[in-house]
Amino acid sequence: MNIYDVYYTRQDSCASQTIYLVACLLCLLVGAL
């Protein structure tokens, strides 16, 4: 995930932001393993 992904996600709807946050959490969980 880079700055551009974050920027464009913020331009999307609230639903898209939720999906993005869930993806971030999954990445963090995988990284924790």
C-alpha positions in Angstrom: 0.0 0.0 0.0 1.4 3.4 -1.0 0.4 7.0 -0.6 -1.5 7.0 -3.9 -3.6 4.1 -2.8 -4.5 5.9 0.4 -5.3 9.1 -1.5 -7.6 7.6 -4.1 -9.3 5.5 -1.4 -10.2 8.7 0.5 -11.8 10.0 -2.7 -14.1 7.0 -2.8 -17.3 6.4 -0.8 -17.5 5.4 2.8 -18.0 1.7 1.8 -14.7 1.8 -0.1 -13.0 3.2 2.9 -14.3 0.4 5.1 -13.0 -2.2 2.6 -9.6 -0.4 2.6 -9.5 -0.4 6.4 -10.4 -4.1 6.6 -7.6 -4.8 4.0 -5.1 -2.9 6.2 -6.1 -4.9 9.3 -5.6 -8.1 7.4 -2.2 -7.0 6.2 -1.3 -6.1 9.8 -2.5 -9.5 11.1 -0.5 -11.3 8.4 2.6 -9.2 9.3 2.1 -10.0 12.9 2.4 -13.7 12.1 
